[in-house]
């Protein structure tokens, strides 16, 4: 556009110069040529420095950025589907029976042997009189001393010393031990008794008669004593007396 304007100005100046040359007189004219006033030349237009031609900006095609394919949606892992919780029935713990109290063994009971109180023997005056009446006629030569042990009875002791079937000679033993035994039902372990030799007493006629009379009278005394076993014992003593 600026170039076009400049060209038009130059052309206009050239046309003005041409017009001024054609209007001046020929050389034969005497008239004093007045100098023409200087034609003010049109001031040459000061060439303005052309403004820098704006170069058309070449649009540099920028390489299109690679079209990134749309990002594939990242598949988010599906949250685990909560399975319905099956309520497993837990077996009930076995009901433990209440613990039995542990029986503590009882401490062994120390059996302290208490001394037995002295047995109160029933002294029958009738029996005692009979024993004392015939004691002096009893032969004690060769008599044996014996200590009563647990489980002893006078009949067992008589059987042991006088032989089987002679247990009812026990009044002879009791008569010899009258100071120790007053009742044939009460003898205790530890008692010391005297056991006369029955053979010597039966082989001597006087001692034999003494034993015979003693057994008969003691049987009658037992009848009067009221002993529960009097029937059997009295019969045995009577029969023994009659056999002598």
CNS distance restraints for C-alpha pairs under 8 A (distance, minus, plus):
assign (resid   1 and name CA) (resid   5 and name CA) 6.56 0.50 0.50
assign (resid   2 and name CA) (resid   6 and name CA) 6.36 0.50 0.50
assign (resid   2 and name CA) (resid  50 and name CA) 7.83 0.50 0.50
assign (resid   3 and name CA) (resid   7 and name CA) 6.38 0.50 0.50
assign (resid   4 and name CA) (resid   8 and name CA) 6.40 0.50 0.50
assign (resid   5 and name CA) (resid   9 and name CA) 6.50 0.50 0.50
assign (resid   6 and name CA) (resid  10 and name CA) 6.48 0.50 0.50
assign (resid   7 and name CA) (resid  11 and name CA) 6.27 0.50 0.50
assign (resid   8 and name CA) (resid  12 and name CA) 6.25 0.50 0.50
assign (resid   9 and name CA) (resid  13 and name CA) 6.41 0.50 0.50
assign (resid  10 and name CA) (resid  14 and name CA) 6.42 0.50 0.50
assign (resid  11 and name CA) (resid  15 and name CA) 6.40 0.50 0.50
assign (resid  12 and name CA) (resid  16 and name CA) 6.59 0.50 0.50
assign (resid  13 and name CA) (resid  17 and name CA) 6.52 0.50 0.50
assign (resid  13 and name CA) (resid  42 and name CA) 7.50 0.50 0.50
assign (resid  14 and name CA) (resid  18 and name CA) 6.46 0.50 0.50
assign (resid  15 and name CA) (resid  19 and name CA) 6.51 0.50 0.50
assign (resid  16 and name CA) (resid  20 and name CA) 6.44 0.50 0.50
assign (resid  17 and name CA) (resid  21 and name CA) 6.57 0.50 0.50
assign (resid  18 and name CA) (resid  22 and name CA) 6.76 0.50 0.50
assign (resid  19 and name CA) (resid  23 and name CA) 6.73 0.50 0.50
assign (resid  20 and name CA) (resid  24 and name CA) 7.16 0.50 0.50
assign (resid  25 and name CA) (resid  29 and name CA) 7.27 0.50 0.50
assign (resid 119 and name CA) (resid 186 and name CA) 7.02 0.50 0.50
assign (resid 121 and name CA) (resid 182 and name CA) 6.33 0.50 0.50
assign (resid 121 and name CA) (resid 183 and name CA) 5.79 0.50 0.50
assign (resid 121 and name CA) (resid 186 and name CA) 6.41 0.50 0.50
assign (resid 122 and name CA) (resid 182 and name CA) 7.05 0.50 0.50
assign (resid 122 and name CA) (resid 183 and name CA) 6.06 0.50 0.50
assign (resid 123 and name CA) (resid 127 and name CA) 7.84 0.50 0.50
assign (resid 123 and name CA) (resid 128 and name CA) 7.18 0.50 0.50
assign (resid 123 and name CA) (resid 182 and name CA) 5.70 0.50 0.50
assign (resid 123 and name CA) (resid 183 and name CA) 6.45 0.50 0.50
assign (resid 124 and name CA) (resid 128 and name CA) 6.12 0.50 0.50
assign (resid 124 and name CA) (resid 182 and name CA) 7.91 0.50 0.50
assign (resid 124 and name CA) (resid 183 and name CA) 7.99 0.50 0.50
assign (resid 124 and name CA) (resid 225 and name CA) 7.13 0.50 0.50
assign (resid 125 and name CA) (resid 129 and name CA) 6.01 0.50 0.50
assign (resid 126 and name CA) (resid 130 and name CA) 6.40 0.50 0.50
assign (resid 126 and name CA) (resid 221 and name CA) 6.34 0.50 0.50
assign (resid 127 and name CA) (resid 131 and name CA) 6.28 0.50 0.50
assign (resid 127 and name CA) (resid 218 and name CA) 6.80 0.50 0.50
assign (resid 127 and name CA) (resid 221 and name CA) 5.89 0.50 0.50
assign (resid 127 and name CA) (resid 222 and name CA) 7.39 0.50 0.50
assign (resid 128 and name CA) (resid 132 and name CA) 6.14 0.50 0.50
assign (resid 128 and name CA) (resid 182 and name CA) 7.34 0.50 0.50
assign (resid 129 and name CA) (resid 133 and name CA) 5.95 0.50 0.50
assign (resid 130 and name CA) (resid 134 and name CA) 6.51 0.50 0.50
assign (resid 130 and name CA) (resid 214 and name CA) 7.36 0.50 0.50
assign (resid 130 and name CA) (resid 217 and name CA) 7.23 0.50 0.50
assign (resid 130 and name CA) (resid 218 and name CA) 6.52 0.50 0.50
assign (resid 130 and name CA) (resid 221 and name CA) 7.89 0.50 0.50
assign (resid 131 and name CA) (resid 135 and name CA) 5.89 0.50 0.50
assign (resid 131 and name CA) (resid 175 and name CA) 5.31 0.50 0.50
assign (resid 131 and name CA) (resid 178 and name CA) 7.26 0.50 0.50
assign (resid 131 and name CA) (resid 214 and name CA) 7.90 0.50 0.50
assign (resid 131 and name CA) (resid 218 and name CA) 7.98 0.50 0.50
assign (resid 132 and name CA) (resid 136 and name CA) 7.45 0.50 0.50
assign (resid 132 and name CA) (resid 175 and name CA) 7.55 0.50 0.50
assign (resid 134 and name CA) (resid 138 and name CA) 6.90 0.50 0.50
assign (resid 134 and name CA) (resid 210 and name CA) 6.70 0.50 0.50
assign (resid 134 and name CA) (resid 211 and name CA) 7.91 0.50 0.50
assign (resid 134 and name CA) (resid 214 and name CA) 6.31 0.50 0.50
assign (resid 135 and name CA) (resid 175 and name CA) 6.20 0.50 0.50
assign (resid 135 and name CA) (resid 176 and name CA) 6.81 0.50 0.50
assign (resid 137 and name CA) (resid 206 and name CA) 7.94 0.50 0.50
assign (resid 137 and name CA) (resid 207 and name CA) 6.10 0.50 0.50
assign (resid 137 and name CA) (resid 210 and name CA) 6.18 0.50 0.50
assign (resid 138 and name CA) (resid 176 and name CA) 7.74 0.50 0.50
assign (resid 138 and name CA) (resid 201 and name CA) 6.96 0.50 0.50
assign (resid 138 and name CA) (resid 207 and name CA) 6.14 0.50 0.50
assign (resid 138 and name CA) (resid 210 and name CA) 7.29 0.50 0.50
assign (resid 138 and name CA) (resid 211 and name CA) 7.57 0.50 0.50
assign (resid 139 and name CA) (resid 196 and name CA) 7.12 0.50 0.50
assign (resid 139 and name CA) (resid 197 and name CA) 7.74 0.50 0.50
assign (resid 139 and name CA) (resid 200 and name CA) 7.24 0.50 0.50
assign (resid 139 and name CA) (resid 201 and name CA) 5.87 0.50 0.50
assign (resid 139 and name CA) (resid 207 and name CA) 6.81 0.50 0.50
assign (resid 140 and name CA) (resid 176 and name CA) 7.87 0.50 0.50
assign (resid 140 and name CA) (resid 196 and name CA) 5.39 0.50 0.50
assign (resid 140 and name CA) (resid 197 and name CA) 6.92 0.50 0.50
assign (resid 141 and name CA) (resid 196 and name CA) 7.43 0.50 0.50
assign (resid 141 and name CA) (resid 197 and name CA) 7.16 0.50 0.50
assign (resid 141 and name CA) (resid 200 and name CA) 7.93 0.50 0.50
assign (resid 142 and name CA) (resid 196 and name CA) 6.93 0.50 0.50
assign (resid 142 and name CA) (resid 197 and name CA) 5.87 0.50 0.50
assign (resid 143 and name CA) (resid 194 and name CA) 6.53 0.50 0.50
assign (resid 143 and name CA) (resid 195 and name CA) 5.41 0.50 0.50
assign (resid 143 and name CA) (resid 196 and name CA) 4.19 0.50 0.50
assign (resid 143 and name CA) (resid 197 and name CA) 5.27 0.50 0.50
assign (resid 144 and name CA) (resid 194 and name CA) 5.76 0.50 0.50
assign (resid 144 and name CA) (resid 195 and name CA) 4.96 0.50 0.50
assign (resid 144 and name CA) (resid 196 and name CA) 6.37 0.50 0.50
assign (resid 144 and name CA) (resid 197 and name CA) 7.54 0.50 0.50
assign (resid 145 and name CA) (resid 192 and name CA) 6.75 0.50 0.50
assign (resid 145 and name CA) (resid 193 and name CA) 5.81 0.50 0.50
assign (resid 145 and name CA) (resid 194 and name CA) 4.77 0.50 0.50
assign (resid 145 and name CA) (resid 195 and name CA) 6.18 0.50 0.50
assign (resid 146 and name CA) (resid 192 and name CA) 5.62 0.50 0.50
assign (resid 146 and name CA) (resid 193 and name CA) 5.36 0.50 0.50
assign (resid 146 and name CA) (resid 194 and name CA) 6.35 0.50 0.50
assign (resid 146 and name CA) (resid 195 and name CA) 7.19 0.50 0.50
assign (resid 147 and name CA) (resid 189 and name CA) 7.24 0.50 0.50
assign (resid 147 and name CA) (resid 190 and name CA) 5.64 0.50 0.50
assign (resid 147 and name CA) (resid 191 and name CA) 5.48 0.50 0.50
assign (resid 147 and name CA) (resid 192 and name CA) 4.49 0.50 0.50
assign (resid 147 and name CA) (resid 193 and name CA) 6.35 0.50 0.50
assign (resid 148 and name CA) (resid 152 and name CA) 6.39 0.50 0.50
assign (resid 148 and name CA) (resid 187 and name CA) 7.53 0.50 0.50
assign (resid 148 and name CA) (resid 188 and name CA) 6.45 0.50 0.50
assign (resid 148 and name CA) (resid 189 and name CA) 4.67 0.50 0.50
assign (resid 148 and name CA) (resid 190 and name CA) 5.29 0.50 0.50
assign (resid 148 and name CA) (resid 191 and name CA) 5.24 0.50 0.50
assign (resid 148 and name CA) (resid 192 and name CA) 6.43 0.50 0.50
assign (resid 148 and name CA) (resid 193 and name CA) 7.47 0.50 0.50
assign (resid 149 and name CA) (resid 188 and name CA) 7.24 0.50 0.50
assign (resid 149 and name CA) (resid 189 and name CA) 4.32 0.50 0.50
assign (resid 149 and name CA) (resid 190 and name CA) 6.35 0.50 0.50
assign (resid 150 and name CA) (resid 188 and name CA) 7.21 0.50 0.50
assign (resid 150 and name CA) (resid 189 and name CA) 5.30 0.50 0.50
assign (resid 152 and name CA) (resid 156 and name CA) 6.50 0.50 0.50
assign (resid 152 and name CA) (resid 157 and name CA) 6.87 0.50 0.50
assign (resid 152 and name CA) (resid 187 and name CA) 7.88 0.50 0.50
assign (resid 152 and name CA) (resid 189 and name CA) 7.85 0.50 0.50
assign (resid 153 and name CA) (resid 157 and name CA) 6.29 0.50 0.50
assign (resid 153 and name CA) (resid 185 and name CA) 7.88 0.50 0.50
assign (resid 153 and name CA) (resid 187 and name CA) 7.20 0.50 0.50
assign (resid 154 and name CA) (resid 158 and name CA) 6.09 0.50 0.50
assign (resid 154 and name CA) (resid 167 and name CA) 7.84 0.50 0.50
assign (resid 154 and name CA) (resid 170 and name CA) 5.60 0.50 0.50
assign (resid 154 and name CA) (resid 173 and name CA) 7.78 0.50 0.50
assign (resid 154 and name CA) (resid 174 and name CA) 7.94 0.50 0.50
assign (resid 154 and name CA) (resid 184 and name CA) 6.78 0.50 0.50
assign (resid 155 and name CA) (resid 159 and name CA) 6.09 0.50 0.50
assign (resid 155 and name CA) (resid 167 and name CA) 4.54 0.50 0.50
assign (resid 155 and name CA) (resid 168 and name CA) 6.17 0.50 0.50
assign (resid 155 and name CA) (resid 169 and name CA) 7.59 0.50 0.50
assign (resid 155 and name CA) (resid 170 and name CA) 5.54 0.50 0.50
assign (resid 156 and name CA) (resid 160 and name CA) 6.09 0.50 0.50
assign (resid 156 and name CA) (resid 167 and name CA) 6.41 0.50 0.50
assign (resid 157 and name CA) (resid 161 and name CA) 6.32 0.50 0.50
assign (resid 157 and name CA) (resid 167 and name CA) 7.56 0.50 0.50
assign (resid 157 and name CA) (resid 170 and name CA) 7.73 0.50 0.50
assign (resid 158 and name CA) (resid 162 and name CA) 5.56 0.50 0.50
assign (resid 158 and name CA) (resid 163 and name CA) 7.48 0.50 0.50
assign (resid 158 and name CA) (resid 166 and name CA) 6.69 0.50 0.50
assign (resid 158 and name CA) (resid 167 and name CA) 4.83 0.50 0.50
assign (resid 158 and name CA) (resid 168 and name CA) 7.25 0.50 0.50
assign (resid 158 and name CA) (resid 169 and name CA) 6.26 0.50 0.50
assign (resid 158 and name CA) (resid 170 and name CA) 5.38 0.50 0.50
assign (resid 158 and name CA) (resid 173 and name CA) 7.51 0.50 0.50
assign (resid 159 and name CA) (resid 163 and name CA) 4.91 0.50 0.50
assign (resid 159 and name CA) (resid 164 and name CA) 5.37 0.50 0.50
assign (resid 159 and name CA) (resid 165 and name CA) 6.79 0.50 0.50
assign (resid 159 and name CA) (resid 166 and name CA) 5.53 0.50 0.50
assign (resid 159 and name CA) (resid 167 and name CA) 4.43 0.50 0.50
assign (resid 160 and name CA) (resid 164 and name CA) 7.47 0.50 0.50
assign (resid 162 and name CA) (resid 166 and name CA) 5.86 0.50 0.50
assign (resid 162 and name CA) (resid 167 and name CA) 7.33 0.50 0.50
assign (resid 162 and name CA) (resid 169 and name CA) 7.92 0.50 0.50
assign (resid 162 and name CA) (resid 198 and name CA) 7.10 0.50 0.50
assign (resid 163 and name CA) (resid 167 and name CA) 7.61 0.50 0.50
assign (resid 168 and name CA) (resid 233 and name CA) 7.74 0.50 0.50
assign (resid 168 and name CA) (resid 236 and name CA) 6.90 0.50 0.50
assign (resid 168 and name CA) (resid 237 and name CA) 6.53 0.50 0.50
assign (resid 168 and name CA) (resid 240 and name CA) 7.92 0.50 0.50
assign (resid 169 and name CA) (resid 173 and name CA) 7.36 0.50 0.50
assign (resid 170 and name CA) (resid 174 and name CA) 6.30 0.50 0.50
assign (resid 171 and name CA) (resid 175 and name CA) 5.90 0.50 0.50
assign (resid 171 and name CA) (resid 215 and name CA) 7.62 0.50 0.50
assign (resid 172 and name CA) (resid 176 and name CA) 6.37 0.50 0.50
assign (resid 172 and name CA) (resid 195 and name CA) 7.88 0.50 0.50
assign (resid 172 and name CA) (resid 196 and name CA) 7.28 0.50 0.50
assign (resid 172 and name CA) (resid 211 and name CA) 7.84 0.50 0.50
assign (resid 173 and name CA) (resid 177 and name CA) 6.27 0.50 0.50
assign (resid 173 and name CA) (resid 193 and name CA) 7.71 0.50 0.50
assign (resid 173 and name CA) (resid 194 and name CA) 6.38 0.50 0.50
assign (resid 173 and name CA) (resid 195 and name CA) 5.16 0.50 0.50
assign (resid 173 and name CA) (resid 196 and name CA) 6.44 0.50 0.50
assign (resid 174 and name CA) (resid 178 and name CA) 5.71 0.50 0.50
assign (resid 174 and name CA) (resid 181 and name CA) 6.36 0.50 0.50
assign (resid 174 and name CA) (resid 182 and name CA) 7.80 0.50 0.50
assign (resid 174 and name CA) (resid 184 and name CA) 7.23 0.50 0.50
assign (resid 176 and name CA) (resid 193 and name CA) 7.91 0.50 0.50
assign (resid 176 and name CA) (resid 194 and name CA) 5.87 0.50 0.50
assign (resid 176 and name CA) (resid 195 and name CA) 6.97 0.50 0.50
assign (resid 176 and name CA) (resid 196 and name CA) 6.94 0.50 0.50
assign (resid 177 and name CA) (resid 181 and name CA) 5.96 0.50 0.50
assign (resid 177 and name CA) (resid 193 and name CA) 5.50 0.50 0.50
assign (resid 177 and name CA) (resid 194 and name CA) 5.52 0.50 0.50
assign (resid 177 and name CA) (resid 195 and name CA) 7.98 0.50 0.50
assign (resid 178 and name CA) (resid 182 and name CA) 5.95 0.50 0.50
assign (resid 180 and name CA) (resid 191 and name CA) 7.48 0.50 0.50
assign (resid 180 and name CA) (resid 192 and name CA) 7.60 0.50 0.50
assign (resid 180 and name CA) (resid 193 and name CA) 6.99 0.50 0.50
assign (resid 181 and name CA) (resid 186 and name CA) 7.54 0.50 0.50
assign (resid 181 and name CA) (resid 187 and name CA) 6.97 0.50 0.50
assign (resid 183 and name CA) (resid 187 and name CA) 7.80 0.50 0.50
assign (resid 187 and name CA) (resid 191 and name CA) 7.13 0.50 0.50
assign (resid 197 and name CA) (resid 201 and name CA) 6.68 0.50 0.50
assign (resid 198 and name CA) (resid 202 and name CA) 6.14 0.50 0.50
assign (resid 199 and name CA) (resid 203 and name CA) 5.94 0.50 0.50
assign (resid 200 and name CA) (resid 204 and name CA) 6.29 0.50 0.50
assign (resid 201 and name CA) (resid 207 and name CA) 5.10 0.50 0.50
assign (resid 201 and name CA) (resid 208 and name CA) 5.66 0.50 0.50
assign (resid 201 and name CA) (resid 211 and name CA) 7.58 0.50 0.50
assign (resid 202 and name CA) (resid 207 and name CA) 6.48 0.50 0.50
assign (resid 202 and name CA) (resid 208 and name CA) 4.55 0.50 0.50
assign (resid 202 and name CA) (resid 211 and name CA) 7.72 0.50 0.50
assign (resid 203 and name CA) (resid 207 and name CA) 7.81 0.50 0.50
assign (resid 203 and name CA) (resid 208 and name CA) 6.74 0.50 0.50
assign (resid 204 and name CA) (resid 208 and name CA) 5.76 0.50 0.50
assign (resid 205 and name CA) (resid 209 and name CA) 6.11 0.50 0.50
assign (resid 206 and name CA) (resid 210 and name CA) 6.22 0.50 0.50
assign (resid 207 and name CA) (resid 211 and name CA) 6.18 0.50 0.50
assign (resid 208 and name CA) (resid 212 and name CA) 6.14 0.50 0.50
assign (resid 208 and name CA) (resid 244 and name CA) 7.42 0.50 0.50
assign (resid 209 and name CA) (resid 213 and name CA) 6.17 0.50 0.50
assign (resid 209 and name CA) (resid 244 and name CA) 7.96 0.50 0.50
assign (resid 210 and name CA) (resid 214 and name CA) 6.06 0.50 0.50
assign (resid 211 and name CA) (resid 215 and name CA) 6.14 0.50 0.50
assign (resid 211 and name CA) (resid 241 and name CA) 7.80 0.50 0.50
assign (resid 212 and name CA) (resid 216 and name CA) 6.48 0.50 0.50
assign (resid 212 and name CA) (resid 241 and name CA) 4.89 0.50 0.50
assign (resid 212 and name CA) (resid 242 and name CA) 7.36 0.50 0.50
assign (resid 212 and name CA) (resid 244 and name CA) 6.09 0.50 0.50
assign (resid 213 and name CA) (resid 217 and name CA) 6.22 0.50 0.50
assign (resid 213 and name CA) (resid 241 and name CA) 7.17 0.50 0.50
assign (resid 214 and name CA) (resid 218 and name CA) 5.91 0.50 0.50
assign (resid 215 and name CA) (resid 219 and name CA) 6.13 0.50 0.50
assign (resid 215 and name CA) (resid 237 and name CA) 5.96 0.50 0.50
assign (resid 215 and name CA) (resid 238 and name CA) 6.87 0.50 0.50
assign (resid 215 and name CA) (resid 240 and name CA) 7.46 0.50 0.50
assign (resid 215 and name CA) (resid 241 and name CA) 5.46 0.50 0.50
assign (resid 216 and name CA) (resid 220 and name CA) 6.64 0.50 0.50
assign (resid 216 and name CA) (resid 237 and name CA) 6.76 0.50 0.50
assign (resid 216 and name CA) (resid 238 and name CA) 5.56 0.50 0.50
assign (resid 216 and name CA) (resid 241 and name CA) 5.64 0.50 0.50
assign (resid 217 and name CA) (resid 221 and name CA) 6.27 0.50 0.50
assign (resid 218 and name CA) (resid 222 and name CA) 6.20 0.50 0.50
assign (resid 219 and name CA) (resid 223 and name CA) 6.50 0.50 0.50
assign (resid 219 and name CA) (resid 233 and name CA) 7.65 0.50 0.50
assign (resid 219 and name CA) (resid 234 and name CA) 4.95 0.50 0.50
assign (resid 219 and name CA) (resid 235 and name CA) 7.87 0.50 0.50
assign (resid 219 and name CA) (resid 237 and name CA) 5.80 0.50 0.50
assign (resid 219 and name CA) (resid 238 and name CA) 6.34 0.50 0.50
assign (resid 220 and name CA) (resid 224 and name CA) 6.69 0.50 0.50
assign (resid 220 and name CA) (resid 234 and name CA) 7.27 0.50 0.50
assign (resid 221 and name CA) (resid 225 and name CA) 6.28 0.50 0.50
assign (resid 222 and name CA) (resid 226 and name CA) 6.79 0.50 0.50
assign (resid 222 and name CA) (resid 227 and name CA) 6.69 0.50 0.50
assign (resid 222 and name CA) (resid 230 and name CA) 6.29 0.50 0.50
assign (resid 222 and name CA) (resid 234 and name CA) 6.87 0.50 0.50
assign (resid 223 and name CA) (resid 227 and name CA) 7.34 0.50 0.50
assign (resid 223 and name CA) (resid 230 and name CA) 6.01 0.50 0.50
assign (resid 223 and name CA) (resid 231 and name CA) 7.86 0.50 0.50
assign (resid 223 and name CA) (resid 234 and name CA) 6.96 0.50 0.50
assign (resid 226 and name CA) (resid 230 and name CA) 6.96 0.50 0.50
assign (resid 229 and name CA) (resid 233 and name CA) 6.29 0.50 0.50
assign (resid 230 and name CA) (resid 234 and name CA) 5.44 0.50 0.50
assign (resid 231 and name CA) (resid 235 and name CA) 6.16 0.50 0.50
assign (resid 232 and name CA) (resid 236 and name CA) 6.23 0.50 0.50
assign (resid 233 and name CA) (resid 237 and name CA) 6.10 0.50 0.50
assign (resid 234 and name CA) (resid 238 and name CA) 6.03 0.50 0.50
assign (resid 235 and name CA) (resid 239 and name CA) 6.13 0.50 0.50
assign (resid 236 and name CA) (resid 240 and name CA) 6.11 0.50 0.50
assign (resid 237 and name CA) (resid 241 and name CA) 6.14 0.50 0.50
assign (resid 238 and name CA) (resid 242 and name CA) 6.28 0.50 0.50
assign (resid 239 and name CA) (resid 243 and name CA) 6.26 0.50 0.50
assign (resid 240 and name CA) (resid 244 and name CA) 6.81 0.50 0.50
